[in-house]
């Protein structure tokens, strides 16, 4: 927002901070419990950030809708209305994410199990912080706006002072508008207007409904066909970067050595005196016999 009063930069920053707190809490708890930390777990914060920011947008949108409907309501009723609107969707999305990752802990791969434990626990903490910490930040931000305070300094913006001698840019940064009047409550968000006035009537048209059904049928058919083409296995060549030196190695290995079958390795499990020449000759003879 261009208004220095209704700007929500700190609110958005606290939403990101909420996700960061969830990551710290979950990682600390898992490490305290002795769950191994593997390299794949390092990707978990990006997933938590995505879900946390999504929950933040839902909470802010619900708060603004509630404040527009009940401009004279108390903070308690506004927060109750916000939770009534947003908490259900946030709870359901969090529950499905947590179940998906905790089901993944049944896998036989230890690295995947650790990743699912860390990420699933982080989703739980993300939900807790969104419902508690971020809700409190919403209330504090609302009180700052009600007090006509600057978004950065939290100093009260004086709109009664004559600003005629100052530039329009100065007034916009320090008052919230080029006029001497305080910033007025904003109307409905342009995106909400678009979906309500244009997108909603468009998708409810009967011909568009038929088109949507046909498109979904084609999509469903393609998905079912794709599932029938899944084959078990993995090509290590596909795991490397296209410019990696490992790609020519796998190409040559497949071209020149694929007819020989898999490698055979011999492991000596006992303590061996490799400095003894007779022992070395015995190992060499064993290798020749195996060949």
ABEGO torsion letter per residue (X at the ends): XABAAABAAAAAAAAAAAAAAAAAAAAAAAAAAGBBBBAAAAAAAAAAAAAAAAAAAAAAAAAAAAAAABAABBAAAAAAAAAAAAAAAAAAAAAAAAAAAAAAAABABAAAAAAAAAAAAAAAAAAAAAAAAAAAAAAAAAAAAAAGBBAAAGBBBBAABBAAABBAAAAAAAAGBABABBBBBBBBBAAAAAAAAAAAAAAABAAAAAAAAAAAAAAAAAAAAAAAABBBEBBAAAABBAABAAAAAAAAAAAAAAAAEBBBBBBBABBBBAABAAAAAAAAAAAAAAX
